[in-house]
Amino acid sequence: MTDISTGPTSLSAGLRCRCPRCGQGSLYSGFLKIAETCEVCDLAFDFAEPADGPAFFVMTGVGIAVIAAWAVWVVAVQPPVWAQFVTVFPALLGGCLATLRPVKAWLVAEQYVRKAGEAQWLSTGAHGKAPASYRRKGW
């Protein structure tokens, strides 16, 4: 088995949609469904929970790039409206679909490398019961 120090970088594993530990096994069992485990090194992917992060980053990045290119094209060429619809919507859709898998895989690889997990609290909040060193004199 490969550990983090000798495994692939998170960017490399993400762009290739591979296991963040060994870099060989596939991360996905469907288009965006993360597999249960890696078929090569048996890493369980139960830690992977990128939530809506990949979709947000992809929609924002692709949206900015496509709309910027569209704005330059409209000012320079002044195409008819039908041509704008025929090019811009497929560019937005295609750009999002093409980049969503690798961005999600990269975020999962970052979660693995950084050992991300649920937040853990030292205290659930004993309000008003601060240690003596934090209390004001005379209270």
N, CA, C and O of each residue as an XYZ file, in Angstrom:
556
protein
N       0.826     -1.189      0.000
C       0.000      0.000      0.000
C       0.865      1.245      0.000
O       2.001      1.231      0.474
N       0.319      2.308     -0.532
C       1.030      3.572     -0.625
C       0.502      4.518      0.435
O      -0.710      4.615      0.624
N       1.391      5.221      1.132
C       0.912      6.193      2.094
C       0.933      7.579      1.475
O       1.276      7.752      0.306
N       0.558      8.564      2.285
C       0.419      9.921      1.769
C       1.747     10.457      1.244
O       1.778     11.145      0.224
N       2.841     10.147      1.932
C       4.130     10.731      1.539
C       4.623     10.210      0.202
O       5.369     10.910     -0.483
N       4.229      8.997     -0.197
C       4.681      8.469     -1.480
C       3.559      8.379     -2.508
O       3.792      7.978     -3.648
N       2.354      8.748     -2.115
C       1.213      8.684     -3.027
C       1.190      9.874     -3.975
O       2.087     10.716     -3.959
N       0.157      9.928     -4.793
C       0.039     11.046     -5.744
C      -0.317     12.339     -5.016
O      -0.799     12.310     -3.883
N      -0.079     13.455     -5.663
C      -0.532     14.721     -5.091
C      -2.053     14.777     -5.210
O      -2.646     14.071     -6.025
N      -2.672     15.614     -4.398
C      -4.129     15.706     -4.455
C      -4.593     16.238     -5.807
O      -5.639     15.828     -6.309
N      -3.825     17.140     -6.395
C      -4.193     17.678     -7.705
C      -4.095     16.603     -8.787
O      -4.973     16.495     -9.643
N      -3.021     15.811     -8.745
C      -2.845     14.740     -9.726
C      -3.948     13.697     -9.603
O      -4.530     13.285    -10.606
N      -4.237     13.268     -8.376
C      -5.307     12.287     -8.169
C      -6.652     12.856     -8.589
O      -7.474     12.152     -9.175
N      -6.877     14.131     -8.290
C      -8.146     14.746     -8.647
C      -8.354     14.880    -10.135
O      -9.416     14.529    -10.648
N      -7.360     15.382    -10.836
C      -7.503     15.574    -12.281
C      -7.677     14.249    -13.019
O      -8.315     14.198    -14.070
N      -7.109     13.180    -12.468
C      -7.250     11.870    -13.101
C      -8.411     11.064    -12.531
O      -8.674      9.946    -12.976
N      -9.116     11.639    -11.530
C     -10.258     10.983    -10.876
C      -9.866      9.622    -10.313
O     -10.567      8.627    -10.499
N      -8.742      9.604     -9.630
C      -8.199      8.368     -9.059
C      -8.192      8.413     -7.541
O      -8.437      9.458     -6.938
N      -7.911      7.287     -6.937
C      -7.828      7.154     -5.488
C      -6.752      8.085     -4.947
O      -5.649      8.123     -5.492
N      -7.042      8.839     -3.887
C      -6.052      9.771     -3.359
C      -4.881      9.091     -2.649
O      -3.841      9.718     -2.444
N      -5.034      7.803     -2.267
C      -3.934      7.126     -1.577
C      -2.975      6.448     -2.552
O      -1.763      6.650     -2.466
N      -3.499      5.652     -3.472
C      -2.606      4.909     -4.376
C      -2.480      5.549     -5.752
O      -1.484      5.331     -6.441
N      -3.463      6.329     -6.162
C      -3.415      6.962     -7.474
C      -3.754      6.032     -8.624
O      -3.624      6.417     -9.786
N      -4.184      4.819     -8.326
C      -4.458      3.837     -9.371
C      -5.954      3.539     -9.534
O      -6.478      3.570    -10.647
N      -6.627      3.255     -8.436
C      -8.040      2.873     -8.493
C      -8.940      4.048     -8.825
O      -8.603      5.202     -8.559
N     -10.082      3.742     -9.407
C     -11.042      4.777     -9.775
C     -11.763      5.287     -8.535
O     -12.107      4.507     -7.647
N     -11.990      6.585     -8.474
C     -12.698      7.191     -7.353
C     -14.212      7.049     -7.520
O     -14.944      7.042     -6.531
N     -14.679      6.939     -8.751
C     -16.113      6.938     -9.035
C     -16.610      5.562     -9.446
O     -15.892      4.775    -10.062
N     -17.879      5.294     -9.082
C     -18.555      4.098     -9.584
C     -19.621      4.486    -10.603
O     -20.206      3.615    -11.246
N     -19.877      5.778    -10.755
C     -20.809      6.325    -11.737
C     -20.276      7.670    -12.187
O     -19.103      7.981    -11.979
N     -21.133      8.467    -12.804
C     -20.639      9.771    -13.291
C     -20.164     10.649    -12.140
O     -19.070     11.209    -12.208
N     -20.964     10.779    -11.089
C     -20.568     11.556     -9.913
C     -20.709     10.770     -8.612
O     -20.523     11.337     -7.535
N     -21.034      9.477     -8.686
C     -21.187      8.662     -7.489
C     -19.826      8.124     -7.063
O     -19.150      7.428     -7.821
N     -19.442      8.460     -5.837
C     -18.155      8.003     -5.314
C     -18.274      6.528     -4.946
O     -19.257      6.109     -4.335
N     -17.264      5.746     -5.325
C     -17.256      4.312     -5.045
C     -17.171      4.060     -3.541
O     -16.809      4.952     -2.774
N     -17.505      2.849     -3.130
C     -17.401      2.475     -1.714
C     -15.940      2.400     -1.281
O     -15.558      2.969     -0.258
N     -15.125      1.692     -2.070
C     -13.702      1.525     -1.757
C     -12.888      1.549     -3.049
O     -13.425      1.419     -4.149
N     -11.589      1.719     -2.881
C     -10.671      1.650     -4.025
C     -10.454      0.183     -4.372
O     -10.203     -0.634     -3.486
N     -10.547     -0.153     -5.647
C     -10.381     -1.543     -6.058
C      -8.917     -1.989     -6.027
O      -8.640     -3.182     -6.145
N      -7.983     -1.059     -5.871
C      -6.561     -1.412     -5.846
C      -6.029     -1.513     -4.414
O      -5.447     -2.532     -4.043
N      -6.225     -0.460     -3.603
C      -5.642     -0.432     -2.255
C      -6.670     -0.595     -1.141
O      -6.305     -0.551      0.034
N      -7.939     -0.781     -1.476
C      -9.034     -0.990     -0.513
C      -9.259      0.182      0.439
O      -9.769     -0.024      1.540
N      -8.899      1.390      0.053
C      -9.199      2.561      0.867
C     -10.704      2.790      0.847
O     -11.303      2.886     -0.224
N     -11.314      2.877      2.017
C     -12.750      3.161      2.095
C     -12.955      4.657      1.885
O     -12.310      5.478      2.537
N     -13.842      5.000      0.986
C     -14.105      6.400      0.664
C     -15.227      6.982      1.520
O     -15.862      7.958      1.119
N     -15.482      6.398      2.694
C     -16.557      6.910      3.534
C     -16.238      8.272      4.143
O     -17.136      8.941      4.653
N     -14.986      8.689      4.099
C     -14.600     10.012      4.593
C     -14.987     11.122      3.613
O     -15.050     12.291      3.995
N     -15.243     10.769      2.373
C     -15.458     11.740      1.299
C     -16.852     12.337      1.369
O     -17.848     11.641      1.172
N     -16.916     13.622      1.651
C     -18.184     14.345      1.669
C     -17.956     15.769      1.175
O     -17.927     16.705      1.974
N     -17.793     15.939     -0.141
C     -17.541     17.289     -0.649
C     -18.773     18.183     -0.691
O     -18.655     19.385     -0.929
N     -19.950     17.613     -0.463
C     -21.213     18.363     -0.441
C     -21.405     19.167     -1.735
O     -21.239     18.626     -2.828
N     -21.755     20.455     -1.615
C     -22.035     21.287     -2.785
C     -20.831     22.105     -3.238
O     -20.938     22.895     -4.176
N     -19.696     21.927     -2.587
C     -18.504     22.702     -2.932
C     -18.100     22.598     -4.389
O     -17.902     23.624     -5.040
N     -17.969     21.370     -4.933
C     -17.561     21.252     -6.338
C     -18.522     21.956     -7.292
O     -18.082     22.635     -8.220
N     -19.814     21.803     -7.079
C     -20.792     22.436     -7.971
C     -20.683     23.952     -7.906
O     -20.753     24.625     -8.934
N     -20.512     24.490     -6.709
C     -20.381     25.938     -6.569
C     -19.144     26.453     -7.299
O     -19.232     27.413     -8.065
N     -17.998     25.825     -7.067
C     -16.760     26.276     -7.706
C     -16.824     26.150     -9.222
O     -16.376     27.043     -9.943
N     -17.377     25.049     -9.703
C     -17.465     24.823    -11.149
C     -18.419     25.817    -11.799
O     -18.076     26.426    -12.812
N     -19.609     25.991    -11.234
C     -20.570     26.927    -11.827
C     -20.030     28.352    -11.827
O     -20.222     29.097    -12.788
N     -19.355     28.724    -10.746
C     -18.804     30.073    -10.669
C     -17.687     30.264    -11.687
O     -17.696     31.232    -12.447
N     -16.728     29.345    -11.702
C     -15.591     29.474    -12.618
C     -15.986     29.416    -14.077
O     -15.573     30.261    -14.872
N     -16.788     28.418    -14.435
C     -17.227     28.276    -15.829
C     -18.118     29.448    -16.217
O     -18.005     29.974    -17.324
N     -18.992     29.854    -15.326
C     -19.876     30.987    -15.616
C     -19.101     32.252    -15.901
O     -19.402     32.957    -16.865
N     -18.112     32.554    -15.085
C     -17.299     33.756    -15.304
C     -16.543     33.666    -16.622
O     -16.521     34.627    -17.390
N     -15.919     32.511    -16.891
C     -15.124     32.360    -18.119
C     -15.995     32.455    -19.377
O     -15.649     33.163    -20.323
N     -17.118     31.744    -19.384
C     -17.976     31.730    -20.576
C     -18.636     33.089    -20.787
O     -18.694     33.572    -21.918
N     -19.126     33.706    -19.736
C     -19.791     34.997    -19.895
C     -18.788     36.075    -20.307
O     -19.127     36.966    -21.086
N     -17.566     36.003    -19.796
C     -16.532     36.967    -20.223
C     -16.218     36.789    -21.707
O     -16.119     37.768    -22.446
N     -16.063     35.543    -22.139
C     -15.797     35.291    -23.563
C     -16.992     35.719    -24.415
O     -16.820     36.280    -25.497
N     -18.200     35.453    -23.923
C     -19.402     35.867    -24.655
C     -19.461     37.382    -24.790
O     -19.788     37.893    -25.861
N     -19.148     38.107    -23.721
C     -19.213     39.572    -23.766
C     -18.222     40.133    -24.783
O     -18.556     41.048    -25.536
N     -17.015     39.594    -24.808
C     -16.016     40.045    -25.790
C     -16.508     39.732    -27.198
O     -16.393     40.566    -28.096
N     -17.058     38.532    -27.396
C     -17.541     38.108    -28.705
C     -18.692     39.004    -29.174
O     -18.729     39.401    -30.339
N     -19.622     39.322    -28.283
C     -20.767     40.152    -28.653
C     -20.310     41.553    -29.055
O     -20.805     42.103    -30.040
N     -19.387     42.130    -28.318
C     -18.910     43.479    -28.639
C     -18.117     43.483    -29.943
O     -18.261     44.394    -30.758
N     -17.282     42.466    -30.139
C     -16.413     42.444    -31.319
C     -17.155     42.058    -32.594
O     -16.938     42.668    -33.641
N     -18.028     41.052    -32.522
C     -18.649     40.499    -33.733
C     -20.095     40.938    -33.908
O     -20.570     41.016    -35.041
N     -20.797     41.222    -32.845
C     -22.218     41.559    -32.849
C     -23.048     40.492    -33.579
O     -23.709     40.776    -34.578
N     -22.996     39.245    -33.048
C     -23.738     38.158    -33.699
C     -25.235     38.280    -33.413
O     -25.636     38.985    -32.487
N     -26.063     37.592    -34.211
C     -27.506     37.604    -33.938
C     -27.808     36.858    -32.623
O     -27.005     36.057    -32.145
N     -28.959     37.142    -32.073
C     -29.336     36.565    -30.773
C     -29.387     35.034    -30.838
O     -28.961     34.364    -29.897
N     -29.903     34.477    -31.940
C     -30.001     33.027    -32.039
C     -28.621     32.387    -31.967
O     -28.472     31.313    -31.385
N     -27.617     33.023    -32.542
C     -26.259     32.473    -32.501
C     -25.693     32.516    -31.084
O     -24.920     31.645    -30.684
N     -26.085     33.531    -30.339
C     -25.633     33.624    -28.953
C     -26.239     32.491    -28.117
O     -25.540     31.866    -27.320
N     -27.536     32.228    -28.300
C     -28.175     31.144    -27.564
C     -27.578     29.790    -27.939
O     -27.364     28.934    -27.081
N     -27.313     29.609    -29.227
C     -26.798     28.328    -29.710
C     -25.379     28.061    -29.205
O     -24.981     26.902    -29.087
N     -24.623     29.089    -28.912
C     -23.245     28.883    -28.463
C     -23.071     29.001    -26.951
O     -22.331     28.213    -26.362
N     -23.720     29.946    -26.318
C     -23.466     30.203    -24.896
C     -24.029     29.101    -24.005
O     -23.320     28.622    -23.120
N     -25.270     28.685    -24.205
C     -25.851     27.660    -23.337
C     -25.118     26.329    -23.424
O     -24.843     25.730    -22.384
N     -24.786     25.835    -24.619
C     -23.989     24.601    -24.663
C     -22.591     24.776    -24.044
O     -22.057     23.841    -23.448
N     -22.010     25.956    -24.185
C     -20.700     26.190    -23.576
C     -20.793     26.146    -22.050
O     -19.928     25.571    -21.390
N     -21.832     26.747    -21.498
C     -22.028     26.697    -20.050
C     -22.266     25.262    -19.573
O     -21.637     24.810    -18.617
N     -23.163     24.560    -20.233
C     -23.489     23.191    -19.851
C     -22.292     22.257    -20.037
O     -21.957     21.482    -19.140
N     -21.659     22.333    -21.190
C     -20.502     21.476    -21.461
C     -19.331     21.760    -20.535
O     -18.659     20.840    -20.070
N     -19.091     23.036    -20.271
C     -17.997     23.393    -19.367
C     -18.227     22.874    -17.963
O     -17.303     22.373    -17.323
N     -19.446     22.990    -17.484
C     -19.762     22.490    -16.136
C     -19.650     20.973    -16.067
O     -19.064     20.439    -15.126
N     -20.205     20.273    -17.054
C     -20.148     18.814    -17.039
C     -18.720     18.293    -17.213
O     -18.363     17.260    -16.647
N     -17.919     18.993    -17.982
C     -16.543     18.539    -18.217
C     -15.643     18.735    -17.001
O     -14.698     17.972    -16.807
N     -15.919     19.733    -16.189
C     -15.018     20.029    -15.079
C     -15.532     19.559    -13.715
O     -14.775     19.575    -12.745
N     -16.779     19.147    -13.618
C     -17.330     18.776    -12.315
C     -16.671     17.536    -11.718
O     -16.354     17.525    -10.529
N     -16.461     16.501    -12.511
C     -15.819     15.273    -11.986
C     -14.412     15.533    -11.446
O     -14.131     15.149    -10.310
N     -13.520     16.165    -12.205
C     -12.177     16.365    -11.647
C     -12.143     17.313    -10.446
O     -11.331     17.123     -9.541
N     -13.001     18.318    -10.424
C     -13.019     19.229     -9.270
C     -13.525     18.492     -8.030
O     -12.978     18.670     -6.942
N     -14.554     17.674     -8.181
C     -15.050     16.892     -7.049
C     -13.979     15.908     -6.579
O     -13.774     15.749     -5.375
N     -13.304     15.256     -7.503
C     -12.239     14.307     -7.145
C     -11.097     15.025     -6.435
O     -10.525     14.489     -5.486
N     -10.764     16.220     -6.881
C      -9.693     16.987     -6.232
C     -10.090     17.354     -4.799
O      -9.266     17.250     -3.891
N     -11.331     17.777     -4.584
C     -11.769     18.114     -3.233
C     -11.794     16.887     -2.324
O     -11.485     16.999     -1.138
N     -12.154     15.726     -2.853
C     -12.108     14.487     -2.071
C     -10.659     14.152     -1.723
O     -10.372     13.752     -0.595
N      -9.750     14.312     -2.677
C      -8.327     14.049     -2.413
C      -7.785     15.013     -1.356
O      -6.979     14.617     -0.514
N      -8.216     16.257     -1.393
C      -7.798     17.220     -0.364
C      -8.339     16.819      0.999
O      -7.650     16.967      2.008
N      -9.567     16.312      1.040
C     -10.120     15.837      2.313
C      -9.285     14.692      2.864
O      -9.053     14.615      4.070
N      -8.831     13.799      1.983
C      -8.014     12.668      2.423
C      -6.654     13.142      2.932
O      -6.221     12.748      4.015
N      -5.989     13.979      2.160
C      -4.647     14.450      2.528
C      -4.684     15.238      3.831
O      -3.789     15.095      4.664
N      -5.686     16.049      4.015
C      -5.762     16.913      5.201
C      -6.534     16.268      6.352
O      -6.777     16.897      7.382
N      -6.921     14.982      6.158
C      -7.639     14.228      7.189
C      -8.870     14.989      7.695
O      -9.102     15.084      8.901
N      -9.643     15.523      6.766
C     -10.834     16.292      7.118
C     -11.872     15.377      7.762
O     -11.976     14.197      7.426
N     -12.616     15.929      8.670
C     -13.663     15.159      9.341
C     -14.669     16.085      9.981
O     -14.621     17.303      9.808
N     -15.577     15.488     10.721
C     -16.573     16.266     11.443
C     -15.879     17.156     12.461
O     -14.829     16.796     12.994
N     -16.456     18.300     12.728
C     -15.907     19.187     13.751
C     -16.026     18.520     15.110
O     -17.046     17.910     15.429
N     -14.979     18.641     15.902
C     -14.987     18.076     17.245
C     -14.732     19.202     18.228
O     -13.808     19.998     18.061
N     -15.564     19.256     19.252
C     -15.486     20.332     20.227
C     -14.933     19.817     21.536
O     -15.246     18.701     21.952
N     -14.116     20.618     22.187
C     -13.613     20.258     23.505
C     -14.705     20.381     24.549
O     -14.700     19.672     25.555
N     -15.631     21.276     24.307
C     -16.716     21.521     25.246
C     -17.972     21.825     24.447
O     -17.910     22.401     23.360
N     -19.095     21.436     24.990
C     -20.352     21.755     24.325
C     -20.900     23.083     24.797
O     -22.019     23.455     24.444
N     -20.126     23.804     25.591
C     -20.506     25.154     25.971
C     -21.095     25.262     27.351
O     -22.315     25.264     27.514
N     -20.261     25.351     28.322
C     -20.717     25.584     29.686
C     -20.694     27.090     29.893
O     -19.788     27.629     30.529
N     -21.692     27.753     29.352
C     -21.733     29.205     29.348
C     -21.718     29.756     30.771
O     -22.474     29.304     31.631
N     -20.850     30.736     31.009
C     -20.763     31.364     32.319
C     -19.876     30.621     33.291
O     -19.746     31.036     34.443
N     -19.265     29.539     32.863
C     -18.409     28.752     33.745
C     -16.980     28.752     33.217
O     -16.380     27.698     33.008
N     -16.453     29.935     33.009
C     -15.090     30.066     32.503
C     -14.098     29.679     33.591
O     -14.407     29.780     34.778
N     -12.900     29.233     33.191
C     -11.876     28.933     34.193
C     -11.570     30.177     35.018
O     -11.799     31.301     34.572
N     -11.054     29.967     36.218
C     -10.789     31.069     37.141
C      -9.846     32.100     36.542
O      -9.964     33.288     36.842
N      -8.927     31.675     35.712
C      -7.960     32.612     35.125
C      -8.627     33.597     34.159
O      -8.058     34.651     33.873
N      -9.826     33.270     33.650
C     -10.520     34.147     32.716
C     -11.543     35.057     33.395
O     -12.065     35.971     32.757
N     -11.838     34.829     34.663
C     -12.860     35.600     35.349
C     -12.344     36.967     35.782
O     -11.187     37.117     36.173
N     -13.215     37.943     35.707
C     -12.859     39.287     36.179
C     -12.883     39.323     37.708
O     -13.643     38.610     38.364
N     -12.053     40.148     38.219
C     -12.021     40.318     39.679
C     -13.306     41.005     40.134
O     -13.779     41.927     39.470
N     -13.852     40.587     41.210
C     -15.036     41.218     41.770
C     -16.343     40.662     41.252
O     -17.402     41.173     41.618
N     -16.316     39.644     40.421
C     -17.571     39.076     39.914
C     -17.954     37.881     40.703
O     -18.983     37.263     40.428
